[in-house]
Amino acid sequence: MTGVAAPARLDVRADACPMTWVKTRIALGRLAAGDRLEVLLSPGEAAESVPRSAAEDGHRVVALDDLGPAEGVRLVLEKADGGEAAWP
Amino acid sequence: MALTDDQVARFSRQLLVPGFGEAVQERLLSARVRVVGADGPATAALVALVQAGIGRIWVDDEGYVAPADRQGWIYAPDSVGSPRAAAAREALSPLSRHTVVEPYPAGGVPDAALVFASSAAQGIAMGEVARKAGIPHVMVEPDAEGGAVVSIPVGAPCFSCARSVAGVGRPPVAGIAGLSALAAAELLHLLAQPVGMTGRRIDVVRGVPTTHPTARSPGCACAQPAVPPSLDEGG
């Protein structure tokens, strides 16, 4: 899936786990439900774990594009409705 | 105000906990928490509050470090005999540059309170001060089997309604650090989710927790809206 517009952008290619997901989660927290976030990730672990963690939090993975070894991976997320899960 | 990169790195694991997030962490960093009682049983909670990023912790204890306090987590041998509030500040301040620890300033208005009362009378008095101030508070009741933690969000049944009939005691039982840390977690819970919380009591018997909703005693004054008084009362 390509060509999806994403108004907010985050580059975590210089970060390692868990900061990749921490920064993505914070960026999502600043958006309204339905807004989209484009995240640039390094290939490998981050490209696998960040989309999975986002989906587990209820966000929609709109696009996941391999841009090549130099550019990494482009992930587009759509923020879920509702707030964060509450504590028990 | 967004978290700084330093704060994001410092609290990264906590930011991943369900119910947490940037807004909650900012709330914790701007919160002032009054901790009543700082002897051994309170020390695990004090450490937990510092590590969680509470912005300002006011230690309300006019006593002195006793040899028995060294069963806790923070008091060094050479601190015995020194004022507890100052000794707690000295021990806790190096743990995080994001938290200010200081003795409770007379008239200080906290956002929440955590009470390790040294007697039933002090517990009831401090609970009433917090209720009238309209702030969430958590009360700790150690006993020989473990104890209880009572969470009292604003408007919930008061400590007098929810406390143990056995009253507050503080024997040096195994597991007190767990009860203490549980109390800190409950306070963080109340700060993280200030709206829509209900009162609850967690009884811990030999390490096994059981949670109950608290209920208001018929005719208790806590059914009336709080009118903030001076916070120096009962200290």
Interface residues (C-beta under 8 A of the other chain):
Chain A: P18 M19 W21 V22 K23 R25 I26 G29 R30 E84 A85 A86 W87
Chain B: A2 L3 V8 A9 S12 R13 L15 L16 V17 P18 G19 F20 G21 E22 A23 H189 A192 Q193
